[in-house]
Amino acid sequence: MTDLWDPSDYYKHSYPQYAFALGLVGRLALRGDEHILDVGCGDGKITAVLSARVSHGSVLGIDISTEMIAFAQNMFSQTAYPNLSFSYGDASNLTFQKEFDVIVAFASLHWTADLVTVLQGIKSSLAPGGRFAAQLMAKRFTTQGKSGSPLHQARREVMARPAWRPYFREFKKQGLVYSADEYEKLLRDAGFTPHRVEFVTEDVTHPGIEALKGCARATWHRYTSRIPAEHRDAFLDEVVQRFIEQYPPDSGGQIHVRMKILEVEATVTGD
């Protein structure tokens, strides 16, 4: 079993994360000369978008996955993107000192086990008056007392079934997920002034069942890696089937998943 990302699969199927990220990039209202750090840049798609928005600045993408970094370096060469670079980097061990005007993190910080240390490192990496913007999973409970999107609820139901339960008996989810109020307090405690801490919603459209399954496969490896390789497709098939039982495809065969993500924007206090 492995916990390694598959960059090619992620690049093809991470369109929900990309759609969310584009929304936040647009709201940043960049001047075009900023020096930006993308923490947890993954395959580099959105990092490359940022580089196009700051033609007189620069963008560095870092990720703890060496596979993702190698993929991004190959996909977005410095010849084609002269102000863009990628490097291995651990969000929990940032060593930059006041080097960036803007630091962003798209769907990455909820994987970290020590967000306090991460936020302290981000603050130290920002120049005076620097901005921090992120999108991350957060607690948002429904009237039924369950959190997460309907697709994640379907996954949890399938994980609890007798055929799959043994693989998850000692499973501990990586990272910590807080509420919006808790995130705001963490930001203030780290020395930030929060300007916006709110949920944004996207109606993510998947072209069909295989696309939805591919999206789950590309992003759920921390779950599927616990299952023998020859059974992973069956597990994903059950999750997708459970989801479409509750939320059938539309007349064109497209599957709609309503997703929410917490979006935060803050600036460095003082300095």
Kinemage of the C-alpha trace (Angstrom):
@kinemage 1
@onewidth
@group {chain A} dominant
@subgroup {mainchain}
@vectorlist {calphas} color= white
{ca met a 1} P 0.000 0.000 0.000
{ca thr a 2} L 1.177 3.523 -0.758
{ca asp a 3} L 0.290 7.098 0.118
{ca leu a 4} L 1.885 8.594 -2.974
{ca trp a 5} L 0.049 11.035 -5.220
{ca asp a 6} L -0.430 10.207 -8.884
{ca pro a 7} L 0.270 13.610 -10.504
{ca ser a 8} L -1.032 12.690 -13.959
{ca asp a 9} L -4.317 11.402 -12.587
{ca tyr a 10} L -4.646 14.446 -10.331
{ca tyr a 11} L -3.897 16.825 -13.214
{ca lys a 12} L -6.669 15.235 -15.274
{ca his a 13} L -9.322 14.971 -12.571
{ca ser a 14} L -8.746 17.867 -10.150
{ca tyr a 15} L -11.068 20.218 -12.022
{ca pro a 16} L -13.217 20.890 -8.905
{ca gln a 17} L -10.194 22.172 -6.984
{ca tyr a 18} L -9.123 24.181 -10.036
{ca ala a 19} L -12.550 25.820 -10.363
{ca phe a 20} L -12.558 26.849 -6.714
{ca ala a 21} L -8.989 28.162 -6.933
{ca leu a 22} L -9.721 30.312 -10.001
{ca gly a 23} L -12.442 32.059 -8.053
{ca leu a 24} L -10.061 33.041 -5.257
{ca val a 25} L -7.340 34.093 -7.706
{ca gly a 26} L -9.798 36.492 -9.292
{ca arg a 27} L -10.717 37.945 -5.909
{ca leu a 28} L -7.059 38.634 -5.053
{ca ala a 29} L -6.986 41.612 -7.476
{ca leu a 30} L -3.253 41.280 -8.063
{ca arg a 31} L -1.311 44.330 -9.303
{ca gly a 32} L 1.058 42.245 -11.414
{ca asp a 33} L 4.364 42.789 -9.629
{ca glu a 34} L 3.873 40.647 -6.518
{ca his a 35} L 6.198 37.896 -5.333
{ca ile a 36} L 3.938 34.944 -4.517
{ca leu a 37} L 4.418 31.652 -2.661
{ca asp a 38} L 1.971 28.813 -3.401
{ca val a 39} L 2.025 26.385 -0.465
{ca gly a 40} L 0.987 22.867 -1.453
{ca cys a 41} L 1.045 23.680 -5.162
{ca gly a 42} L 0.376 20.114 -6.300
{ca asp a 43} L 0.509 19.663 -10.075
{ca gly a 44} L 1.203 23.380 -10.626
{ca lys a 45} L -1.896 24.248 -12.684
{ca ile a 46} L -3.056 27.113 -10.539
{ca thr a 47} L 0.529 28.194 -9.789
{ca ala a 48} L 1.000 28.714 -13.522
{ca val a 49} L -2.202 30.783 -13.631
{ca leu a 50} L -0.796 32.982 -10.879
{ca ser a 51} L 2.452 33.480 -12.785
{ca ala a 52} L 0.488 34.822 -15.762
{ca arg a 53} L -1.221 37.327 -13.451
{ca val a 54} L 2.095 38.727 -12.159
{ca ser a 55} L 4.152 39.242 -15.296
{ca his a 56} L 6.382 41.700 -13.431
{ca gly a 57} L 6.597 39.536 -10.321
{ca ser a 58} L 7.394 35.919 -9.538
{ca val a 59} L 5.730 32.763 -8.232
{ca leu a 60} L 7.269 29.871 -6.320
{ca gly a 61} L 5.271 26.690 -5.829
{ca ile a 62} L 6.271 24.264 -3.075
{ca asp a 63} L 4.889 20.863 -2.181
{ca ile a 64} L 5.860 18.006 0.110
{ca ser a 65} L 5.203 15.506 -2.694
{ca thr a 66} L 8.342 15.021 -4.773
{ca glu a 67} L 6.184 13.371 -7.446
{ca met a 68} L 4.025 16.483 -7.753
{ca ile a 69} L 7.027 18.798 -7.900
{ca ala a 70} L 8.723 16.731 -10.610
{ca phe a 71} L 5.474 16.735 -12.613
{ca ala a 72} L 5.029 20.510 -12.252
{ca gln a 73} L 8.635 21.219 -13.240
{ca asn a 74} L 8.219 19.110 -16.357
{ca met a 75} L 4.795 20.502 -17.266
{ca phe a 76} L 5.605 24.174 -16.683
{ca ser a 77} L 9.217 24.760 -17.669
{ca gln a 78} L 11.001 28.009 -16.805
{ca thr a 79} L 11.641 28.504 -20.500
{ca ala a 80} L 7.910 28.876 -21.100
{ca tyr a 81} L 7.212 30.407 -17.664
{ca pro a 82} L 10.279 32.490 -16.781
{ca asn a 83} L 8.812 33.927 -13.565
{ca leu a 84} L 7.608 30.540 -12.263
{ca ser a 85} L 9.559 27.946 -10.286
{ca phe a 86} L 8.821 24.853 -8.213
{ca ser a 87} L 10.646 23.313 -5.294
{ca tyr a 88} L 10.169 20.647 -2.657
{ca gly a 89} L 8.949 22.256 0.544
{ca asp a 90} L 7.209 21.317 3.782
{ca ala a 91} L 4.476 23.720 4.927
{ca ser a 92} L 5.345 22.819 8.515
{ca asn a 93} L 8.964 23.891 8.075
{ca leu a 94} L 8.989 27.161 6.127
{ca thr a 95} L 12.321 28.963 6.405
{ca phe a 96} L 11.610 32.087 4.315
{ca gln a 97} L 11.971 35.471 5.997
{ca lys a 98} L 9.735 38.322 4.729
{ca glu a 99} L 10.290 37.303 1.096
{ca phe a 100} L 6.747 37.285 -0.311
{ca asp a 101} L 3.986 39.810 -0.862
{ca val a 102} L 1.280 37.154 -1.146
{ca ile a 103} L 1.106 33.570 0.086
{ca val a 104} L -1.683 31.276 -1.103
{ca ala a 105} L -2.726 27.734 -0.300
{ca phe a 106} L -5.407 25.948 -2.306
{ca ala a 107} L -6.994 22.810 -0.793
{ca ser a 108} L -3.773 21.882 0.972
{ca leu a 109} L -3.612 23.134 4.555
{ca his a 110} L -6.299 20.773 5.852
{ca trp a 111} L -3.734 17.976 5.332
{ca thr a 112} L -1.354 19.497 7.887
{ca ala a 113} L -1.297 18.152 11.426
{ca asp a 114} L 0.101 21.357 12.993
{ca leu a 115} L -1.665 24.358 11.507
{ca val a 116} L -0.334 26.641 14.239
{ca thr a 117} L 3.260 26.045 13.110
{ca val a 118} L 2.245 26.402 9.455
{ca leu a 119} L 0.583 29.779 10.056
{ca gln a 120} L 3.585 31.021 12.030
{ca gly a 121} L 5.856 30.036 9.135
{ca ile a 122} L 3.576 31.772 6.627
{ca lys a 123} L 3.590 34.963 8.698
{ca ser a 124} L 7.399 34.926 8.914
{ca ser a 125} L 7.601 34.415 5.142
{ca leu a 126} L 5.472 37.475 4.346
{ca ala a 127} L 6.842 40.965 3.861
{ca pro a 128} L 5.305 43.760 5.993
{ca gly a 129} L 1.712 44.252 4.915
{ca gly a 130} L 1.762 40.923 3.083
{ca arg a 131} L -1.395 39.000 2.303
{ca phe a 132} L -2.389 35.405 2.985
{ca ala a 133} L -5.261 33.688 1.160
{ca ala a 134} L -6.345 30.069 1.366
{ca gln a 135} L -9.087 27.587 0.611
{ca leu a 136} L -9.464 24.607 2.900
{ca met a 137} L -11.892 22.082 4.263
{ca ala a 138} L -13.700 23.179 7.408
{ca lys a 139} L -16.404 21.927 9.711
{ca arg a 140} L -19.851 22.810 8.457
{ca phe a 141} L -22.585 20.648 9.884
{ca thr a 142} L -25.868 19.921 8.140
{ca thr a 143} L -29.232 19.665 9.837
{ca gln a 144} L -28.654 15.908 9.980
{ca gly a 145} L -25.524 16.463 12.045
{ca lys a 146} L -23.179 15.313 9.280
{ca ser a 147} L -20.363 17.360 7.818
{ca gly a 148} L -18.796 17.456 4.400
{ca ser a 149} L -20.220 17.202 0.894
{ca pro a 150} L -22.795 14.534 -0.050
{ca leu a 151} L -20.023 12.711 -1.915
{ca his a 152} L -17.930 12.481 1.248
{ca gln a 153} L -20.989 11.303 3.150
{ca ala a 154} L -21.437 8.525 0.572
{ca arg a 155} L -17.780 7.538 1.044
{ca arg a 156} L -18.190 7.329 4.808
{ca glu a 157} L -21.275 5.147 4.418
{ca val a 158} L -19.421 2.731 2.145
{ca met a 159} L -16.371 2.668 4.446
{ca ala a 160} L -18.686 1.499 7.234
{ca arg a 161} L -20.038 -1.448 5.244
{ca pro a 162} L -18.904 -4.930 6.398
{ca ala a 163} L -16.839 -5.585 3.249
{ca trp a 164} L -14.760 -2.425 3.703
{ca arg a 165} L -14.828 -1.751 7.441
{ca pro a 166} L -11.793 -3.967 8.261
{ca tyr a 167} L -9.523 -1.811 6.091
{ca phe a 168} L -10.374 1.311 8.095
{ca arg a 169} L -10.427 -0.003 11.682
{ca glu a 170} L -7.228 1.801 12.647
{ca phe a 171} L -7.622 4.605 10.155
{ca lys a 172} L -6.802 8.087 11.363
{ca lys a 173} L -7.499 10.959 9.015
{ca gln a 174} L -4.443 13.088 8.354
{ca gly a 175} L -4.611 16.736 9.230
{ca leu a 176} L -7.082 18.624 11.388
{ca val a 177} L -10.313 20.273 10.317
{ca tyr a 178} L -11.569 23.253 12.293
{ca ser a 179} L -14.666 25.438 12.177
{ca ala a 180} L -14.642 28.890 10.585
{ca asp a 181} L -14.556 30.531 14.028
{ca glu a 182} L -11.620 28.348 15.051
{ca tyr a 183} L -9.703 29.250 11.886
{ca glu a 184} L -10.286 32.935 12.519
{ca lys a 185} L -8.909 32.597 16.054
{ca leu a 186} L -5.874 30.667 14.778
{ca leu a 187} L -5.172 33.462 12.293
{ca arg a 188} L -5.380 36.152 14.962
{ca asp a 189} L -3.202 34.162 17.362
{ca ala a 190} L -0.566 33.809 14.607
{ca gly a 191} L -0.434 37.579 14.091
{ca phe a 192} L -2.807 38.032 11.159
{ca thr a 193} L -5.721 40.393 10.714
{ca pro a 194} L -8.505 38.324 9.100
{ca his a 195} L -10.527 40.194 6.487
{ca arg a 196} L -12.698 37.378 5.214
{ca val a 197} L -13.413 33.931 6.640
{ca glu a 198} L -16.415 32.504 4.828
{ca phe a 199} L -17.687 29.517 2.922
{ca val a 200} L -17.932 29.615 -0.857
{ca thr a 201} L -20.029 27.182 -2.864
{ca glu a 202} L -19.613 25.665 -6.300
{ca asp a 203} L -21.960 23.380 -8.203
{ca val a 204} L -19.303 21.067 -9.634
{ca thr a 205} L -20.421 19.301 -12.803
{ca his a 206} L -18.916 15.922 -13.663
{ca pro a 207} L -19.411 14.754 -17.282
{ca gly a 208} L -20.460 11.289 -16.123
{ca ile a 209} L -19.903 8.417 -13.733
{ca glu a 210} L -16.345 7.694 -14.858
{ca ala a 211} L -15.366 11.346 -14.420
{ca leu a 212} L -16.753 11.404 -10.888
{ca lys a 213} L -14.962 8.151 -10.108
{ca gly a 214} L -11.730 9.552 -11.550
{ca cys a 215} L -12.008 12.658 -9.404
{ca ala a 216} L -12.455 10.510 -6.292
{ca arg a 217} L -9.596 8.203 -7.281
{ca ala a 218} L -7.203 11.114 -7.842
{ca thr a 219} L -7.860 12.779 -4.493
{ca trp a 220} L -8.804 9.966 -2.105
{ca his a 221} L -5.619 7.922 -2.199
{ca arg a 222} L -5.263 8.297 1.576
{ca tyr a 223} L -8.385 6.166 1.819
{ca thr a 224} L -7.971 3.843 -1.153
{ca ser a 225} L -4.319 3.083 -0.352
{ca arg a 226} L -5.572 1.074 2.635
{ca ile a 227} L -7.419 -1.276 0.279
{ca pro a 228} L -5.602 -3.923 -1.825
{ca ala a 229} L -5.069 -2.576 -5.339
{ca glu a 230} L -7.284 -5.193 -6.969
{ca his a 231} L -10.298 -4.040 -4.873
{ca arg a 232} L -9.971 -0.266 -5.099
{ca asp a 233} L -12.114 0.099 -8.207
{ca ala a 234} L -14.899 -1.851 -6.538
{ca phe a 235} L -14.768 0.431 -3.521
{ca leu a 236} L -14.979 3.552 -5.686
{ca asp a 237} L -17.781 2.009 -7.744
{ca glu a 238} L -19.803 1.495 -4.552
{ca val a 239} L -19.220 5.077 -3.418
{ca val a 240} L -20.276 6.509 -6.770
{ca gln a 241} L -23.301 4.219 -6.913
{ca arg a 242} L -24.345 5.254 -3.412
{ca phe a 243} L -24.023 8.920 -4.364
{ca ile a 244} L -26.069 8.689 -7.564
{ca glu a 245} L -28.783 6.747 -5.725
{ca gln a 246} L -29.332 9.947 -3.752
{ca tyr a 247} L -28.376 12.453 -6.473
{ca pro a 248} L -29.098 10.969 -9.917
{ca pro a 249} L -27.464 12.343 -13.075
{ca asp a 250} L -29.381 14.990 -15.008
{ca ser a 251} L -31.066 14.305 -18.355
{ca gly a 252} L -27.724 14.724 -20.129
{ca gly a 253} L -25.939 12.224 -17.911
{ca gln a 254} L -24.017 14.875 -16.001
{ca ile a 255} L -23.549 14.510 -12.268
{ca his a 256} L -23.759 17.558 -10.030
{ca val a 257} L -21.997 17.778 -6.684
{ca arg a 258} L -22.630 20.792 -4.492
{ca met a 259} L -19.379 21.574 -2.718
{ca lys a 260} L -18.448 24.116 -0.067
{ca ile a 261} L -14.989 25.201 0.978
{ca leu a 262} L -13.782 27.718 3.526
{ca glu a 263} L -12.035 30.734 2.046
{ca val a 264} L -9.825 32.987 4.148
{ca glu a 265} L -8.035 36.246 3.415
{ca ala a 266} L -5.818 37.983 5.942
{ca thr a 267} L -2.925 40.409 6.225
{ca val a 268} L 0.082 40.472 8.518
{ca thr a 269} L -0.575 42.460 11.666
{ca gly a 270} L 1.998 45.095 12.561
{ca asp a 271} L 5.592 44.907 11.264
